């Protein structure tokens, strides 16, 4: 698959998730086994009104979404992979009024489990948080065909 195809698929997937819509998440890069999502700064995600610091829950959601979406870049066919475990370490508060990015990679894919790691940052090399996750493969047959077609673009191509 080309990077453009992966970018389109991840974007369609992100656009179907209510939490992604609420946070305004966008895809900035997608390639084999990795992707980058962007969380724009907004008043809705402020955790401390006095300082304007982003709430940790918004950053966790960003990293969980990036880690769960990287499956699209790692598997030959689209399948939903629910989160089994996500361990998050916070390094520093995200600076107010700046977007946060999450770069996720699938570093090991097995028949049943996918292992991911993800880093949230505002400047490359300066982590806000990082996480490792495990996701269960349930197979493409467990995902409704209409939803698979929507994500892969077959729904757009055929009608």
C-alpha positions in Angstrom: 0.0 0.0 0.0 1.2 3.5 -0.7 1.6 6.1 2.0 -1.3 8.1 0.3 -3.6 5.1 0.6 -2.6 4.6 4.2 -3.1 8.3 5.0 -6.6 8.1 3.4 -7.5 5.0 5.3 -6.3 6.3 8.7 -8.1 9.6 8.0 -11.4 7.8 7.3 -11.0 5.7 10.4 -10.2 8.7 12.7 -13.1 10.6 11.2 -15.5 7.8 12.4 -14.4 8.0 16.0 -16.5 10.3 18.2 -13.6 11.1 20.6 -11.4 12.0 17.6 -14.1 14.3 16.3 -14.5 15.9 19.7 -10.8 16.5 20.1 -10.3 17.6 16.5 -7.6 14.9 15.8 -6.0 14.9 12.4 -3.6 12.6 10.6 -0.3 14.3 9.7 1.7 11.3 8.5 1.1 7.6 7.7 3.5 5.0 6.4 4.2 1.3 6.8 4.0 0.5 10.6 3.8 4.1 11.8 1.6 7.2 11.9 1.4 10.6 13.4 -1.7 12.3 14.8 -2.2 15.9 15.8 -4.2 17.2 18.8 -4.9 20.9 18.3 -4.9 23.1 21.4 -8.4 24.2 22.4 -10.3 25.5 25.5 -12.1 22.1 25.7 -8.9 20.2 26.6 -7.6 22.5 29.3 -7.0 20.6 32.5 -5.8 23.6 34.6 -7.7 26.9 33.8 -5.1 29.0 35.6 -2.1 27.7 33.5 -3.9 26.5 30.4 -2.1 23.1 30.6 -3.7 20.3 28.6 -5.6 17.7 30.6 -3.7 14.3 30.7 -6.9 12.5 29.6 -6.8 14.3 26.2 -3.2 13.2 25.8 -4.0 9.6 26.8 -6.8 9.6 24.3 -4.5 11.0 21.6 -1.9 8.2 22.2 -4.5 5.4 22.5 -6.1 6.5 19.3 -2.7 6.8 17.5 -1.7 3.4 18.9 -5.0 1.7 17.9 -5.0 3.4 14.4 -1.5 2.3 13.5 -2.9 -1.2 12.8 -4.1 0.2 9.5 -0.5 0.9 8.7 0.7 -2.5 9.9 -1.8 -5.1 8.7 -2.4 -6.1 5.0 -6.2 -5.8 5.5 -8.3 -3.6 7.8 -9.5 -5.1 11.0 -10.5 -3.6 14.3 -8.1 -4.3 17.2 -9.4 -3.4 20.6 -7.0 -2.1 23.3 -6.0 -4.8 25.8 -3.5 -2.8 27.7 -2.1 0.7 27.6 0.7 1.9 29.9 1.3 5.6 29.9 4.2 7.5 31.4 4.0 11.3 31.6 7.2 13.2 31.3 6.2 16.8 31.4 3.2 19.1 31.0 2.3 20.0 27.5 2.8 23.7 26.8 -0.4 25.7 26.5 -1.5 27.1 23.1 0.5 24.5 21.1 -0.7 21.3 19.4 0.5 17.9 20.6 1.6 15.2 18.2 1.6 11.4 18.8 3.9 9.2 16.7 2.8 5.5 17.0 4.5 2.4 15.6 3.5 -1.2 15.6 6.8 -2.9 16.5 5.6 -6.5 16.7 2.6 -8.1 15.0 1.6 -11.7 15.9 -1.4 -13.8 14.9 -3.4 -12.6 18.0 -1.7 -9.5 19.4 -0.2 -6.3 18.1 2.4 -4.5 20.3 2.8 -0.7 19.9 4.7 2.2 21.3 3.8 5.8 21.0 5.3 9.2 22.0 3.4 12.4 22.5 5.4 15.5 21.9 5.2 19.2 20.9 8.8 19.4 19.7 10.6 16.3 18.3 12.9 14.7 20.9 11.1 16.3 23.8 8.4 13.8 25.0 5.3 15.0 26.8 4.3 11.4 27.4 5.0 7.9 26.1 3.1 4.7 26.1 3.2 1.0 25.2 0.1 -0.8 24.2 -1.2 -4.3 23.3 -4.1 -4.7 21.0 -6.1 -7.9 20.3 -6.6 -9.0 16.7 -10.1 -10.1 16.2 -9.9 -10.7 12.5 -11.4 -8.8 9.6 -14.5 -11.1 9.7 -15.5 -9.6 13.1 -15.7 -6.2 11.6 -18.9 -5.4 9.6 -18.2 -5.4 5.9 -19.9 -2.0 5.4 -17.5 -0.5 8.0 -14.4 -2.2 6.4 -15.5 -0.9 3.0 -15.9 2.6 4.4 -12.3 2.6 5.9 -10.7 0.9 2.9 -12.4 3.2 0.4 -14.4 0.5 -1.3 -17.6 2.2 -0.2 -16.5 5.3 -2.1 -15.3 3.4 -5.1 -18.5 1.3 -5.5 -21.2 3.7 -4.8 
